[in-house]
Amino acid sequence: MTKKDHNGDGLIDIDTDEAVVHLNALRAKGVDFGTAWATSDGKIKSPGQIGQGPMGEAFMKNYREAADSLATAARQVPGHYGTLADNGKSAVDGYLDGEAAATRPFQ
């Protein structure tokens, strides 16, 4: 987002339309991540021929723990992006409400 002083008071004003565009893009990136993760998760859970023999079994023990930890964190990413977008939109709405309340006496 670009910094703008819309009313010439020397302060930066939020470009709410631009902010909403970026917040929607953030939400979309979370959805995109979730879709991409679903494909990757299947590959990670099925490593093919790895794990055969004593060395492979030892590797898979550590691999499974790491893969499970990664999967747990990755499944949360879309929700976190959505929460960030929701919180940002709430901030924009609060800004607009404050702006409306501040200018109402002059209308």
Buried (B, 14 or more C-beta within 10 A) or exposed (E): EEEEEEEEEEEEBBBBEEBBEEBEEBBEBBEEBBEEBEEBBEEBEEBEEEBEEEEBEEBBEEBBEEBEEBBEEBEEBBEEBBEBBEEBBEBBEEBEEEEEEEEEEEE
